[in-house]
Amino acid sequence: MLYIDTHAHLGPWHEEIWTFTPEQFVALQQRAGISTTVVTSAAALAGELVYGNEWTFQQAERLDHLLVWLVLNPLREKDSFDLLERYKNHPKMVGVKIHPVMHRYPADIKATYRLFERVAPLNFPVLSHGENESYASPARMRRLAEAFPSLTLITAHFGAGAPGQTHEAIDAMQDCKSGNLYTDMGTGRAVRTGIIAQMVRAIGADRILFGTDSPLYEPMAFPTLLRAADISEAERALIAHQNAERLILSPRGLG
């Protein structure tokens, strides 16, 4: 099975066990059988918005395995608009990443709408952190998706993050009138018995992308979890790589 990891991070973290050089990170991913990884700059999430993105694109230019989510922050509007203009035609850029929790803003503030008004015409998908009872809650993600129906919005971590139950996120994705709210399996929640099959039954395999949140989680675990899920081989292939090819790679001419 081909695996395309649509949710991972490049760069140093605050713990040594999560900190890898770019080459070490690629080796970690390839050991798990992952053919391509779309990475987010760890430094850009931590506050180094410009430098973090610049460094991450430089590494992707050197390493064929890597593609990049451009990290933007609506609270840093000028920097975000400038970065989008600078990288929108870069061959390694596949979309935009926002993280309302780490950057400390409610996802559906007016500044996010202004940012998405710039992103949507470029046909870039957007990956957002998703987490129950937070600035990136399921209800906020649904509002954003419905406000921009032409935009592919991916609420990460099964839309729920680590805390609480999953049903609120399922409800938001089911009830999204525009049908453009997707999710990924890059969460420790994915180890819960039956959860992948539960998500497939609830929202369809065509709305779930393969992700690992590596190196915060061991990437080798996620192909195993997907293989263990009580779903069909066709559904497994959609999650493992076909959804990424359709939603992320093909619009950029990479799939």
ABEGO torsion letter per residue (X at the ends): XBBBBABBBBEBBABAAABBBAAAAAAAAAAAGBABBBBBBAAAAAGBAAAAAAAAAAAAAABAABBBBBBBBAABAAAAAAAAAAAAABAABAEBBBBAAAAGBBAABAAAAAAAAAAAAAGBBBBBBBBBGBAABAAAAAAAAAABAABBBBBBGGGAEABEBAAAAAAAAAABAAGABBBBABBAAAABBGAAAAAAAAAEAAABBBBAGOAABBAAAAAAAAAABBBBAAAAAAAAAAAAAAAAAAAAGAX
